[in-house]
Amino acid sequence: MDIVRLLKVILISAVVILSTSCNNSALDYNLAIYHGKNKNYKKAITYFDKVLLSDPSNFKALHNRAIMNQMLRREEQAIADYTQALELDDKHVISYVNRGVSKMRMGMYEEAILDYQKAININSNEGLAFKNIGNVHKLKGENTKACENWRKAQKLGSDCSYYLRINNCK
């Protein structure tokens, strides 16, 4: 009976040593990506949270957790994560565009446009930013400005034919 207890203690000790010596942050990050790709966004967020506990300045974890929050329509959390990510890399175009989408969804139209314009200032060929500026103008009832931006986006390769056609842009 004592030998069984001793073996259990040895086994538990080995598991503890192995789990602390492995790079759990990388494992947690990969699990987060896996769950995100499988549309299990809440579970992905829990794994990104673990990564960020051990490394709060992990840009990729912040950016991807923001995406998961957007998928769950948790716009305030997404904005906070994108803002924190942009403090680490203020040239990341997609973080500006995505943060703008969350702001647009919350009705913060002027702030959304500012984010899209920051993206364009970094990369003047960012068609998605022009497309989303057009979407904001449409939401504001400014059809002429919407059409102008959708045309710019389409010239840059974004598929805006639906928006242009449905809104009778000339």
C-alpha positions, 0 to 999 in steps of 0.5 A, spaced: 500 500 500 505 504 501 509 503 494 502 505 491 502 512 494 509 513 493 508 511 486 502 516 485 506 522 489 512 520 484 507 521 478 504 527 480 511 530 481 513 528 474 506 531 471 507 538 475 515 538 473 513 537 465 507 542 465 511 547 468 517 546 464 513 546 457 512 553 454 504 553 456 503 560 453 505 557 446 500 551 447 495 556 449 496 560 443 495 555 439 489 552 442 486 559 442 487 559 434 484 552 434 478 554 437 477 560 434 478 557 427 472 552 429 468 558 431 468 556 439 470 564 440 468 564 447 473 558 448 478 561 444 478 568 448 479 564 455 486 561 451 488 568 449 486 570 456 491 565 459 497 567 454 496 575 456 496 573 463 503 570 462 505 576 456 501 582 457 504 585 451 503 579 446 500 583 440 498 577 436 494 574 442 491 581 443 489 582 436 486 575 435 482 576 442 479 582 439 477 579 433 474 573 437 470 579 441 468 582 435 465 575 432 461 575 439 459 582 438 462 584 444 464 591 441 467 594 447 472 589 449 474 588 442 475 596 441 479 595 448 483 590 445 485 593 439 487 599 442 492 596 447 494 592 441 495 598 437 499 601 443 504 596 441 504 596 434 501 603 431 502 601 424 498 595 424 493 597 418 488 591 420 487 593 427 485 600 425 480 597 420 477 592 425 477 597 431 473 602 426 468 596 424 466 595 432 466 603 432 461 603 426 457 597 429 456 602 436 454 608 432 461 611 433 461 613 426 466 619 426 471 615 430 470 609 426 472 614 420 478 616 423 480 609 424 479 608 417 483 614 415 489 612 420 489 605 416 489 609 409 495 614 412 499 608 413 497 604 407 493 608 401 491 602 398 487 599 403 481 598 399 477 595 405 478 602 409 475 606 403 469 600 403 468 601 410 468 609 410 463 608 404 458 604 409 459 609 414 456 614 410 451 610 407 449 609 415 449 616 415 444 617 409 450 620 405 449 616 399 454 620 394 460 620 399 458 613 400 458 611 393 465 615 392 468 611 397 466 604 394 468 606 387 475 608 390 475 601 394 473 597 388 479 601 384 483 598 389 481 591 389 475 590 394 469 587 391 464 593 392 459 591 386 454 589 390 454 596 394 454 600 388 449 596 384 444 596 390 445 603 392 444 606 384 451 609 384 452 612 378 
